[in-house]
Amino acid sequence: MIGRLNHVAIAVPDLAAATALYRDTLGATVSAPQAEPDHGVTVVFIELPNTKVELLEPLGADSPIAGFLAKAPAGGIHHICYEVADIRAARDRLLAGGARVLGSGEPKIGAHGKPVLFLHPKDFNGTLVELEEV
């Protein structure tokens, strides 16, 4: 059901500093910051030959990333994202198997302009999983 690893997301307290670290220290290609109000974050993507790293900064005090950073002020890995061919079919299969889909269960449009869903970390070894339709 899952395809390739799309990205690993890292919550950061200072997006500009994290961007500079990847761009200037590691020599990575870095996208421009992109506000995602529906998800409560501002994102930057680090382009790698085989995947991406997504840096997440809270967009407002109600952001889920603000809550994450309250527990881990230095930041850290927030979620991993896998590609799926049909997000609704994947959702239905997961629900039938007992997995929990966060939110309403309906896909939202993510930072890449494609439908995404998040799966409860307690169902996946403590890891928040994002699925993105390709």
N, CA, C and O atoms as CSV, one atom per row, in Angstrom:
chain,resi,resn,atom,element,x,y,z
A,1,MET,N,N,0.823,-1.192,0.000
A,1,MET,CA,C,0.000,0.000,0.000
A,1,MET,C,C,0.867,1.255,0.000
A,1,MET,O,O,0.647,2.134,-0.833
A,2,ILE,N,N,1.850,1.375,0.908
A,2,ILE,CA,C,2.656,2.602,0.932
A,2,ILE,C,C,3.725,2.530,-0.151
A,2,ILE,O,O,4.240,1.465,-0.492
A,3,GLY,N,N,4.028,3.695,-0.666
A,3,GLY,CA,C,5.077,3.816,-1.669
A,3,GLY,C,C,6.337,4.372,-1.046
A,3,GLY,O,O,6.707,4.019,0.074
A,4,ARG,N,N,6.982,5.236,-1.780
A,4,ARG,CA,C,8.270,5.743,-1.312
A,4,ARG,C,C,8.103,6.737,-0.160
A,4,ARG,O,O,7.031,7.304,0.048
A,5,LEU,N,N,9.180,6.925,0.568
A,5,LEU,CA,C,9.233,7.938,1.619
A,5,LEU,C,C,9.218,9.300,0.940
A,5,LEU,O,O,10.108,9.608,0.147
A,6,ASN,N,N,8.217,10.116,1.243
A,6,ASN,CA,C,8.120,11.438,0.644
A,6,ASN,C,C,8.976,12.446,1.390
A,6,ASN,O,O,9.742,13.196,0.782
A,7,HIS,N,N,8.840,12.461,2.736
A,7,HIS,CA,C,9.666,13.373,3.528
A,7,HIS,C,C,9.666,12.976,5.003
A,7,HIS,O,O,8.813,12.224,5.475
A,8,VAL,N,N,10.650,13.510,5.699
A,8,VAL,CA,C,10.724,13.458,7.156
A,8,VAL,C,C,10.549,14.893,7.616
A,8,VAL,O,O,11.240,15.790,7.134
A,9,ALA,N,N,9.622,15.116,8.552
A,9,ALA,CA,C,9.325,16.471,9.018
A,9,ALA,C,C,9.963,16.717,10.378
A,9,ALA,O,O,9.858,15.898,11.291
A,10,ILE,N,N,10.620,17.851,10.490
A,10,ILE,CA,C,11.301,18.234,11.724
A,10,ILE,C,C,10.696,19.544,12.218
A,10,ILE,O,O,10.703,20.545,11.501
A,11,ALA,N,N,10.182,19.536,13.424
A,11,ALA,CA,C,9.676,20.766,14.054
A,11,ALA,C,C,10.867,21.572,14.547
A,11,ALA,O,O,11.789,21.032,15.159
A,12,VAL,N,N,10.835,22.873,14.273
A,12,VAL,CA,C,11.942,23.745,14.677
A,12,VAL,C,C,11.397,25.002,15.349
A,12,VAL,O,O,10.336,25.496,14.967
A,13,PRO,N,N,12.112,25.524,16.347
A,13,PRO,CA,C,11.653,26.746,17.001
A,13,PRO,C,C,11.957,28.011,16.203
A,13,PRO,O,O,11.318,29.042,16.411
A,14,ASP,N,N,12.936,27.940,15.283
A,14,ASP,CA,C,13.344,29.112,14.501
A,14,ASP,C,C,13.591,28.658,13.067
A,14,ASP,O,O,14.654,28.120,12.756
A,15,LEU,N,N,12.618,28.872,12.203
A,15,LEU,CA,C,12.697,28.395,10.821
A,15,LEU,C,C,13.865,29.030,10.062
A,15,LEU,O,O,14.545,28.348,9.295
A,16,ALA,N,N,14.100,30.308,10.264
A,16,ALA,CA,C,15.194,30.984,9.555
A,16,ALA,C,C,16.544,30.388,9.940
A,16,ALA,O,O,17.393,30.164,9.078
A,17,ALA,N,N,16.744,30.130,11.225
A,17,ALA,CA,C,18.011,29.549,11.678
A,17,ALA,C,C,18.174,28.116,11.162
A,17,ALA,O,O,19.263,27.725,10.742
A,18,ALA,N,N,17.099,27.341,11.196
A,18,ALA,CA,C,17.165,25.964,10.707
A,18,ALA,C,C,17.420,25.941,9.204
A,18,ALA,O,O,18.192,25.115,8.718
A,19,THR,N,N,16.778,26.838,8.471
A,19,THR,CA,C,16.996,26.931,7.033
A,19,THR,C,C,18.446,27.257,6.734
A,19,THR,O,O,19.058,26.637,5.864
A,20,ALA,N,N,18.999,28.222,7.446
A,20,ALA,CA,C,20.396,28.608,7.246
A,20,ALA,C,C,21.334,27.444,7.549
A,20,ALA,O,O,22.327,27.248,6.847
A,21,LEU,N,N,21.029,26.677,8.581
A,21,LEU,CA,C,21.862,25.521,8.933
A,21,LEU,C,C,21.932,24.538,7.770
A,21,LEU,O,O,23.018,24.105,7.384
A,22,TYR,N,N,20.786,24.188,7.217
A,22,TYR,CA,C,20.763,23.228,6.106
A,22,TYR,C,C,21.386,23.813,4.841
A,22,TYR,O,O,22.128,23.128,4.136
A,23,ARG,N,N,21.083,25.085,4.553
A,23,ARG,CA,C,21.582,25.714,3.331
A,23,ARG,C,C,23.076,26.020,3.433
A,23,ARG,O,O,23.847,25.649,2.548
A,24,ASP,N,N,23.490,26.697,4.513
A,24,ASP,CA,C,24.848,27.209,4.612
A,24,ASP,C,C,25.839,26.189,5.156
A,24,ASP,O,O,26.981,26.136,4.699
A,25,THR,N,N,25.426,25.389,6.111
A,25,THR,CA,C,26.337,24.423,6.721
A,25,THR,C,C,26.389,23.118,5.942
A,25,THR,O,O,27.461,22.553,5.725
A,26,LEU,N,N,25.201,22.637,5.516
A,26,LEU,CA,C,25.144,21.356,4.810
A,26,LEU,C,C,25.115,21.507,3.293
A,26,LEU,O,O,25.241,20.515,2.575
A,27,GLY,N,N,24.953,22.719,2.799
A,27,GLY,CA,C,24.962,22.954,1.362
A,27,GLY,C,C,23.733,22.445,0.634
A,27,GLY,O,O,23.801,22.116,-0.550
A,28,ALA,N,N,22.623,22.380,1.326
A,28,ALA,CA,C,21.394,21.836,0.749
A,28,ALA,C,C,20.635,22.883,-0.056
A,28,ALA,O,O,20.767,24.085,0.174
A,29,THR,N,N,19.840,22.399,-1.004
A,29,THR,CA,C,18.903,23.245,-1.732
A,29,THR,C,C,17.652,23.386,-0.875
A,29,THR,O,O,17.058,22.390,-0.463
A,30,VAL,N,N,17.259,24.619,-0.611
A,30,VAL,CA,C,16.183,24.907,0.327
A,30,VAL,C,C,15.109,25.741,-0.370
A,30,VAL,O,O,15.422,26.701,-1.075
A,31,SER,N,N,13.847,25.370,-0.172
A,31,SER,CA,C,12.743,26.132,-0.756
A,31,SER,C,C,12.496,27.410,0.036
A,31,SER,O,O,13.026,27.593,1.132
A,32,ALA,N,N,11.696,28.274,-0.529
A,32,ALA,CA,C,11.251,29.465,0.194
A,32,ALA,C,C,10.234,29.040,1.255
A,32,ALA,O,O,9.549,28.033,1.071
A,33,PRO,N,N,10.119,29.777,2.352
A,33,PRO,CA,C,9.094,29.471,3.362
A,33,PRO,C,C,7.696,29.561,2.753
A,33,PRO,O,O,7.415,30.415,1.912
A,34,GLN,N,N,6.843,28.665,3.198
A,34,GLN,CA,C,5.473,28.590,2.685
A,34,GLN,C,C,4.524,28.452,3.867
A,34,GLN,O,O,4.596,27.473,4.610
A,35,ALA,N,N,3.632,29.428,4.049
A,35,ALA,CA,C,2.636,29.360,5.124
A,35,ALA,C,C,1.538,28.383,4.725
A,35,ALA,O,O,1.049,28.404,3.596
A,36,GLU,N,N,1.163,27.534,5.663
A,36,GLU,CA,C,0.088,26.553,5.470
A,36,GLU,C,C,-0.933,26.745,6.595
A,36,GLU,O,O,-0.935,25.980,7.560
A,37,PRO,N,N,-1.805,27.763,6.483
A,37,PRO,CA,C,-2.735,28.077,7.571
A,37,PRO,C,C,-3.669,26.929,7.949
A,37,PRO,O,O,-4.040,26.803,9.117
A,38,ASP,N,N,-4.057,26.088,6.985
A,38,ASP,CA,C,-4.947,24.957,7.300
A,38,ASP,C,C,-4.286,23.944,8.224
A,38,ASP,O,O,-4.968,23.179,8.906
A,39,HIS,N,N,-2.954,23.942,8.245
A,39,HIS,CA,C,-2.216,23.001,9.086
A,39,HIS,C,C,-1.508,23.703,10.248
A,39,HIS,O,O,-0.895,23.047,11.091
A,40,GLY,N,N,-1.593,25.036,10.291
A,40,GLY,CA,C,-1.011,25.792,11.397
A,40,GLY,C,C,0.503,25.845,11.393
A,40,GLY,O,O,1.121,25.943,12.453
A,41,VAL,N,N,1.116,25.782,10.203
A,41,VAL,CA,C,2.576,25.760,10.124
A,41,VAL,C,C,3.080,26.627,8.976
A,41,VAL,O,O,2.349,26.945,8.038
A,42,THR,N,N,4.339,26.994,9.082
A,42,THR,CA,C,5.111,27.503,7.960
A,42,THR,C,C,6.152,26.433,7.674
A,42,THR,O,O,6.791,25.920,8.592
A,43,VAL,N,N,6.320,26.098,6.402
A,43,VAL,CA,C,7.220,25.004,6.034
A,43,VAL,C,C,8.308,25.476,5.085
A,43,VAL,O,O,8.142,26.437,4.335
A,44,VAL,N,N,9.417,24.772,5.143
A,44,VAL,CA,C,10.510,24.895,4.185
A,44,VAL,C,C,10.887,23.469,3.824
A,44,VAL,O,O,10.952,22.599,4.692
A,45,PHE,N,N,11.136,23.228,2.534
A,45,PHE,CA,C,11.550,21.890,2.116
A,45,PHE,C,C,13.015,21.885,1.724
A,45,PHE,O,O,13.484,22.736,0.967
A,46,ILE,N,N,13.725,20.903,2.260
A,46,ILE,CA,C,15.116,20.641,1.913
A,46,ILE,C,C,15.078,19.550,0.854
A,46,ILE,O,O,14.617,18.441,1.125
A,47,GLU,N,N,15.552,19.847,-0.341
A,47,GLU,CA,C,15.508,18.885,-1.444
A,47,GLU,C,C,16.748,17.996,-1.407
A,47,GLU,O,O,17.880,18.480,-1.413
A,48,LEU,N,N,16.510,16.696,-1.369
A,48,LEU,CA,C,17.586,15.713,-1.408
A,48,LEU,C,C,17.400,14.849,-2.656
A,48,LEU,O,O,16.310,14.839,-3.228
A,49,PRO,N,N,18.426,14.130,-3.091
A,49,PRO,CA,C,18.278,13.312,-4.294
A,49,PRO,C,C,17.191,12.241,-4.188
A,49,PRO,O,O,16.580,11.891,-5.197
A,50,ASN,N,N,16.941,11.717,-2.996
A,50,ASN,CA,C,16.016,10.596,-2.858
A,50,ASN,C,C,14.758,10.905,-2.042
A,50,ASN,O,O,13.857,10.070,-1.975
A,51,THR,N,N,14.679,12.078,-1.424
A,51,THR,CA,C,13.515,12.439,-0.606
A,51,THR,C,C,13.623,13.915,-0.233
A,51,THR,O,O,14.407,14.656,-0.825
A,52,LYS,N,N,12.839,14.331,0.743
A,52,LYS,CA,C,12.889,15.710,1.236
A,52,LYS,C,C,12.897,15.692,2.765
A,52,LYS,O,O,12.470,14.726,3.397
A,53,VAL,N,N,13.389,16.772,3.331
A,53,VAL,CA,C,13.231,17.049,4.754
A,53,VAL,C,C,12.343,18.285,4.817
A,53,VAL,O,O,12.593,19.275,4.129
A,54,GLU,N,N,11.312,18.221,5.640
A,54,GLU,CA,C,10.392,19.338,5.808
A,54,GLU,C,C,10.654,19.965,7.172
A,54,GLU,O,O,10.556,19.291,8.197
A,55,LEU,N,N,10.984,21.244,7.185
A,55,LEU,CA,C,11.142,21.976,8.437
A,55,LEU,C,C,9.821,22.668,8.735
A,55,LEU,O,O,9.256,23.338,7.870
A,56,LEU,N,N,9.327,22.506,9.964
A,56,LEU,CA,C,8.029,23.046,10.372
A,56,LEU,C,C,8.200,24.048,11.502
A,56,LEU,O,O,8.872,23.763,12.493
A,57,GLU,N,N,7.605,25.201,11.359
A,57,GLU,CA,C,7.572,26.209,12.421
A,57,GLU,C,C,6.103,26.525,12.695
A,57,GLU,O,O,5.304,26.584,11.761
A,58,PRO,N,N,5.734,26.730,13.964
A,58,PRO,CA,C,4.333,27.052,14.271
A,58,PRO,C,C,3.882,28.324,13.563
A,58,PRO,O,O,4.632,29.293,13.441
A,59,LEU,N,N,2.650,28.292,13.105
A,59,LEU,CA,C,2.014,29.473,12.531
A,59,LEU,C,C,0.893,29.841,13.498
A,59,LEU,O,O,-0.269,29.496,13.284
A,60,GLY,N,N,1.262,30.545,14.560
A,60,GLY,CA,C,0.299,30.922,15.587
A,60,GLY,C,C,0.381,30.021,16.812
A,60,GLY,O,O,0.933,28.922,16.762
A,61,ALA,N,N,-0.177,30.508,17.904
A,61,ALA,CA,C,-0.111,29.806,19.193
A,61,ALA,C,C,-0.934,28.525,19.218
A,61,ALA,O,O,-0.659,27.637,20.025
A,62,ASP,N,N,-1.939,28.411,18.351
A,62,ASP,CA,C,-2.792,27.230,18.336
A,62,ASP,C,C,-2.252,26.115,17.448
A,62,ASP,O,O,-2.890,25.071,17.309
A,63,SER,N,N,-1.112,26.321,16.859
A,63,SER,CA,C,-0.514,25.327,15.969
A,63,SER,C,C,-0.179,24.051,16.724
A,63,SER,O,O,0.305,24.120,17.854
A,64,PRO,N,N,-0.425,22.882,16.127
A,64,PRO,CA,C,0.005,21.639,16.767
A,64,PRO,C,C,1.522,21.598,16.960
A,64,PRO,O,O,2.016,20.917,17.859
A,65,ILE,N,N,2.255,22.319,16.124
A,65,ILE,CA,C,3.715,22.353,16.263
A,65,ILE,C,C,4.113,23.157,17.501
A,65,ILE,O,O,5.137,22.865,18.118
A,66,ALA,N,N,3.320,24.164,17.873
A,66,ALA,CA,C,3.597,24.914,19.108
A,66,ALA,C,C,3.515,23.976,20.305
A,66,ALA,O,O,4.345,24.047,21.211
A,67,GLY,N,N,2.520,23.100,20.310
A,67,GLY,CA,C,2.399,22.116,21.389
A,67,GLY,C,C,3.566,21.151,21.402
A,67,GLY,O,O,4.070,20.803,22.469
A,68,PHE,N,N,4.000,20.718,20.242
A,68,PHE,CA,C,5.149,19.815,20.131
A,68,PHE,C,C,6.397,20.491,20.696
A,68,PHE,O,O,7.142,19.889,21.470
A,69,LEU,N,N,6.622,21.758,20.298
A,69,LEU,CA,C,7.808,22.478,20.759
A,69,LEU,C,C,7.744,22.815,22.247
A,69,LEU,O,O,8.784,22.987,22.881
A,70,ALA,N,N,6.551,22.912,22.809
A,70,ALA,CA,C,6.442,23.135,24.254
A,70,ALA,C,C,7.015,21.942,25.005
A,70,ALA,O,O,7.579,22.097,26.088
A,71,LYS,N,N,6.870,20.749,24.428
A,71,LYS,CA,C,7.406,19.530,25.052
A,71,LYS,C,C,8.859,19.276,24.670
A,71,LYS,O,O,9.607,18.656,25.426
A,72,ALA,N,N,9.256,19.757,23.495
A,72,ALA,CA,C,10.619,19.560,22.992
A,72,ALA,C,C,11.117,20.900,22.436
A,72,ALA,O,O,11.127,21.096,21.221
A,73,PRO,N,N,11.530,21.821,23.315
A,73,PRO,CA,C,11.854,23.191,22.894
A,73,PRO,C,C,12.938,23.303,21.819
A,73,PRO,O,O,12.944,24.269,21.057
A,74,ALA,N,N,13.839,22.347,21.746
A,74,ALA,CA,C,14.886,22.392,20.731
A,74,ALA,C,C,14.387,21.880,19.384
A,74,ALA,O,O,15.079,22.022,18.376
A,75,GLY,N,N,13.194,21.288,19.354
A,75,GLY,CA,C,12.651,20.720,18.131
A,75,GLY,C,C,12.953,19.238,18.043
A,75,GLY,O,O,13.469,18.637,18.985
A,76,GLY,N,N,12.628,18.660,16.906
A,76,GLY,CA,C,12.886,17.245,16.683
A,76,GLY,C,C,11.987,16.681,15.602
A,76,GLY,O,O,11.146,17.386,15.043
A,77,ILE,N,N,12.173,15.404,15.314
A,77,ILE,CA,C,11.374,14.765,14.275
A,77,ILE,C,C,9.913,14.754,14.695
A,77,ILE,O,O,9.572,14.287,15.782
A,78,HIS,N,N,9.064,15.266,13.834
A,78,HIS,CA,C,7.631,15.372,14.105
A,78,HIS,C,C,6.845,14.251,13.448
A,78,HIS,O,O,5.999,13.633,14.095
A,79,HIS,N,N,7.109,13.972,12.165
A,79,HIS,CA,C,6.394,12.897,11.478
A,79,HIS,C,C,7.178,12.434,10.259
A,79,HIS,O,O,8.136,13.073,9.827
A,80,ILE,N,N,6.739,11.301,9.718
A,80,ILE,CA,C,7.259,10.829,8.441
A,80,ILE,C,C,6.086,10.727,7.472
A,80,ILE,O,O,4.954,10.464,7.877
A,81,CYS,N,N,6.365,10.934,6.207
A,81,CYS,CA,C,5.320,10.942,5.190
A,81,CYS,C,C,5.619,9.903,4.118
A,81,CYS,O,O,6.703,9.880,3.534
A,82,TYR,N,N,4.631,9.044,3.873
A,82,TYR,CA,C,4.721,8.035,2.822
A,82,TYR,C,C,3.752,8.383,1.709
A,82,TYR,O,O,2.690,8.956,1.955
A,83,GLU,N,N,4.115,8.041,0.503
A,83,GLU,CA,C,3.232,8.240,-0.637
A,83,GLU,C,C,2.289,7.052,-0.786
A,83,GLU,O,O,2.665,5.910,-0.521
A,84,VAL,N,N,1.056,7.334,-1.214
A,84,VAL,CA,C,0.076,6.303,-1.549
A,84,VAL,C,C,-0.579,6.687,-2.873
A,84,VAL,O,O,-0.693,7.867,-3.205
A,85,ALA,N,N,-1.006,5.671,-3.622
A,85,ALA,CA,C,-1.626,5.928,-4.922
A,85,ALA,C,C,-3.040,6.471,-4.775
A,85,ALA,O,O,-3.456,7.339,-5.543
A,86,ASP,N,N,-3.784,5.964,-3.793
A,86,ASP,CA,C,-5.190,6.353,-3.597
A,86,ASP,C,C,-5.405,6.555,-2.104
A,86,ASP,O,O,-5.511,5.585,-1.354
A,87,ILE,N,N,-5.469,7.801,-1.672
A,87,ILE,CA,C,-5.509,8.094,-0.239
A,87,ILE,C,C,-6.791,7.608,0.428
A,87,ILE,O,O,-6.756,7.166,1.576
A,88,ARG,N,N,-7.912,7.679,-0.264
A,88,ARG,CA,C,-9.171,7.213,0.332
A,88,ARG,C,C,-9.191,5.691,0.461
A,88,ARG,O,O,-9.690,5.163,1.455
A,89,ALA,N,N,-8.660,4.989,-0.523
A,89,ALA,CA,C,-8.570,3.524,-0.431
A,89,ALA,C,C,-7.621,3.125,0.695
A,89,ALA,O,O,-7.897,2.181,1.436
A,90,ALA,N,N,-6.500,3.843,0.826
A,90,ALA,CA,C,-5.557,3.568,1.913
A,90,ALA,C,C,-6.221,3.820,3.263
A,90,ALA,O,O,-6.086,3.014,4.183
A,91,ARG,N,N,-6.943,4.947,3.384
A,91,ARG,CA,C,-7.661,5.274,4.618
A,91,ARG,C,C,-8.650,4.173,4.973
A,91,ARG,O,O,-8.692,3.716,6.115
A,92,ASP,N,N,-9.439,3.750,4.006
A,92,ASP,CA,C,-10.463,2.735,4.272
A,92,ASP,C,C,-9.833,1.414,4.706
A,92,ASP,O,O,-10.343,0.743,5.603
A,93,ARG,N,N,-8.735,1.049,4.072
A,93,ARG,CA,C,-8.032,-0.182,4.459
A,93,ARG,C,C,-7.482,-0.075,5.887
A,93,ARG,O,O,-7.590,-1.014,6.675
A,94,LEU,N,N,-6.896,1.071,6.203
A,94,LEU,CA,C,-6.341,1.280,7.544
A,94,LEU,C,C,-7.438,1.271,8.606
A,94,LEU,O,O,-7.286,0.640,9.652
A,95,LEU,N,N,-8.532,1.961,8.342
A,95,LEU,CA,C,-9.645,1.982,9.301
A,95,LEU,C,C,-10.199,0.576,9.521
A,95,LEU,O,O,-10.508,0.199,10.651
A,96,ALA,N,N,-10.323,-0.194,8.449
A,96,ALA,CA,C,-10.821,-1.568,8.560
A,96,ALA,C,C,-9.884,-2.426,9.398
A,96,ALA,O,O,-10.316,-3.382,10.043
A,97,GLY,N,N,-8.598,-2.080,9.387
A,97,GLY,CA,C,-7.606,-2.813,10.178
A,97,GLY,C,C,-7.445,-2.290,11.595
A,97,GLY,O,O,-6.622,-2.806,12.351
A,98,GLY,N,N,-8.224,-1.265,11.970
A,98,GLY,CA,C,-8.185,-0.755,13.340
A,98,GLY,C,C,-7.312,0.467,13.557
A,98,GLY,O,O,-7.207,0.945,14.687
A,99,ALA,N,N,-6.683,0.986,12.516
A,99,ALA,CA,C,-5.857,2.186,12.677
A,99,ALA,C,C,-6.759,3.410,12.816
A,99,ALA,O,O,-7.890,3.420,12.330
A,100,ARG,N,N,-6.247,4.435,13.482
A,100,ARG,CA,C,-6.994,5.674,13.674
A,100,ARG,C,C,-6.444,6.765,12.761
A,100,ARG,O,O,-5.237,6.997,12.694
A,101,VAL,N,N,-7.354,7.423,12.066
A,101,VAL,CA,C,-7.014,8.571,11.234
A,101,VAL,C,C,-7.347,9.814,12.047
A,101,VAL,O,O,-8.436,9.918,12.613
A,102,LEU,N,N,-6.419,10.749,12.105
A,102,LEU,CA,C,-6.629,11.961,12.889
A,102,LEU,C,C,-7.534,12.943,12.152
A,102,LEU,O,O,-7.674,12.886,10.931
A,103,GLY,N,N,-8.136,13.832,12.910
A,103,GLY,CA,C,-9.022,14.837,12.342
A,103,GLY,C,C,-10.343,14.227,11.927
A,103,GLY,O,O,-10.822,13.277,12.545
A,104,SER,N,N,-10.927,14.777,10.879
A,104,SER,CA,C,-12.239,14.329,10.419
A,104,SER,C,C,-12.181,13.013,9.661
A,104,SER,O,O,-13.212,12.379,9.439
A,105,GLY,N,N,-10.989,12.600,9.263
A,105,GLY,CA,C,-10.853,11.406,8.437
A,105,GLY,C,C,-10.887,11.710,6.961
A,105,GLY,O,O,-10.620,10.838,6.134
A,106,GLU,N,N,-11.215,12.952,6.623
A,106,GLU,CA,C,-11.213,13.365,5.224
A,106,GLU,C,C,-9.870,14.019,4.892
A,106,GLU,O,O,-9.346,14.798,5.688
A,107,PRO,N,N,-9.319,13.708,3.732
A,107,PRO,CA,C,-8.037,14.316,3.353
A,107,PRO,C,C,-8.128,15.837,3.273
A,107,PRO,O,O,-9.155,16.398,2.891
A,108,LYS,N,N,-7.027,16.486,3.645
A,108,LYS,CA,C,-6.853,17.928,3.454
A,108,LYS,C,C,-5.762,18.100,2.401
A,108,LYS,O,O,-4.997,17.174,2.134
A,109,ILE,N,N,-5.696,19.267,1.816
A,109,ILE,CA,C,-4.637,19.548,0.864
A,109,ILE,C,C,-3.392,19.964,1.641
A,109,ILE,O,O,-3.440,20.869,2.475
A,110,GLY,N,N,-2.276,19.291,1.356
A,110,GLY,CA,C,-1.023,19.548,2.057
A,110,GLY,C,C,-0.147,20.559,1.327
A,110,GLY,O,O,-0.573,21.190,0.359
A,111,ALA,N,N,1.070,20.697,1.805
A,111,ALA,CA,C,2.006,21.699,1.298
A,111,ALA,C,C,2.399,21.468,-0.155
A,111,ALA,O,O,2.828,22.405,-0.828
A,112,HIS,N,N,2.263,20.250,-0.653
A,112,HIS,CA,C,2.591,19.962,-2.057
A,112,HIS,C,C,1.365,20.074,-2.959
A,112,HIS,O,O,1.433,19.750,-4.144
A,113,GLY,N,N,0.231,20.537,-2.395
A,113,GLY,CA,C,-0.983,20.673,-3.178
A,113,GLY,C,C,-1.694,19.356,-3.437
A,113,GLY,O,O,-2.526,19.263,-4.340
A,114,LYS,N,N,-1.368,18.337,-2.648
A,114,LYS,CA,C,-1.958,17.005,-2.813
A,114,LYS,C,C,-2.683,16.607,-1.536
A,114,LYS,O,O,-2.366,17.120,-0.463
A,115,PRO,N,N,-3.656,15.695,-1.633
A,115,PRO,CA,C,-4.396,15.262,-0.441
A,115,PRO,C,C,-3.493,14.524,0.554
A,115,PRO,O,O,-2.662,13.700,0.172
A,116,VAL,N,N,-3.681,14.843,1.846
A,116,VAL,CA,C,-2.911,14.196,2.919
A,116,VAL,C,C,-3.838,13.794,4.063
A,116,VAL,O,O,-4.907,14.373,4.258
A,117,LEU,N,N,-3.403,12.798,4.801
A,117,LEU,CA,C,-4.044,12.350,6.047
A,117,LEU,C,C,-2.957,12.045,7.052
A,117,LEU,O,O,-1.828,11.728,6.677
A,118,PHE,N,N,-3.293,12.140,8.336
A,118,PHE,CA,C,-2.358,11.772,9.390
A,118,PHE,C,C,-2.926,10.596,10.180
A,118,PHE,O,O,-4.130,10.521,10.424
A,119,LEU,N,N,-2.051,9.690,10.572
A,119,LEU,CA,C,-2.423,8.496,11.319
A,119,LEU,C,C,-1.907,8.594,12.745
A,119,LEU,O,O,-0.810,9.100,12.981
A,120,HIS,N,N,-2.691,8.114,13.684
A,120,HIS,CA,C,-2.377,8.245,15.107
A,120,HIS,C,C,-1.040,7.569,15.439
A,120,HIS,O,O,-0.816,6.418,15.065
A,121,PRO,N,N,-0.161,8.281,16.137
A,121,PRO,CA,C,1.148,7.705,16.465
A,121,PRO,C,C,1.077,6.445,17.335
A,121,PRO,O,O,1.954,5.586,17.250
A,122,LYS,N,N,0.053,6.334,18.160
A,122,LYS,CA,C,-0.049,5.145,19.017
A,122,LYS,C,C,-0.291,3.878,18.203
A,122,LYS,O,O,-0.067,2.772,18.696
A,123,ASP,N,N,-0.747,4.033,16.962
A,123,ASP,CA,C,-0.979,2.878,16.096
A,123,ASP,C,C,0.250,2.526,15.258
A,123,ASP,O,O,0.260,1.501,14.576
A,124,PHE,N,N,1.292,3.372,15.304
A,124,PHE,CA,C,2.477,3.180,14.462
A,124,PHE,C,C,3.766,3.374,15.254
A,124,PHE,O,O,4.626,4.177,14.892
A,125,ASN,N,N,3.875,2.627,16.330
A,125,ASN,CA,C,5.098,2.585,17.139
A,125,ASN,C,C,5.552,3.957,17.623
A,125,ASN,O,O,6.749,4.241,17.684
A,126,GLY,N,N,4.578,4.811,17.968
A,126,GLY,CA,C,4.907,6.119,18.513
A,126,GLY,C,C,5.272,7.161,17.472
A,126,GLY,O,O,5.741,8.244,17.819
A,127,THR,N,N,5.063,6.847,16.197
A,127,THR,CA,C,5.426,7.774,15.127
A,127,THR,C,C,4.177,8.307,14.441
A,127,THR,O,O,3.328,7.533,14.001
A,128,LEU,N,N,4.063,9.624,14.351
A,128,LEU,CA,C,3.000,10.249,13.574
A,128,LEU,C,C,3.317,9.998,12.103
A,128,LEU,O,O,4.402,10.327,11.624
A,129,VAL,N,N,2.342,9.404,11.386
A,129,VAL,CA,C,2.523,9.073,9.980
A,129,VAL,C,C,1.583,9.931,9.140
A,129,VAL,O,O,0.388,10.030,9.421
A,130,GLU,N,N,2.142,10.544,8.115
A,130,GLU,CA,C,1.359,11.277,7.128
A,130,GLU,C,C,1.324,10.443,5.857
A,130,GLU,O,O,2.335,9.864,5.461
A,131,LEU,N,N,0.182,10.382,5.230
A,131,LEU,CA,C,0.052,9.760,3.912
A,131,LEU,C,C,-0.250,10.872,2.918
A,131,LEU,O,O,-1.074,11.747,3.184
A,132,GLU,N,N,0.418,10.833,1.778
A,132,GLU,CA,C,0.197,11.833,0.722
A,132,GLU,C,C,-0.108,11.100,-0.565
A,132,GLU,O,O,0.632,10.204,-0.971
A,133,GLU,N,N,-1.203,11.482,-1.207
A,133,GLU,CA,C,-1.568,10.867,-2.481
A,133,GLU,C,C,-0.685,11.415,-3.599
A,133,GLU,O,O,-0.448,12.619,-3.687
A,134,VAL,N,N,-0.209,10.522,-4.440
A,134,VAL,CA,C,0.627,10.943,-5.576
A,134,VAL,C,C,-0.051,10.599,-6.889
A,134,VAL,O,O,0.496,10.873,-7.957
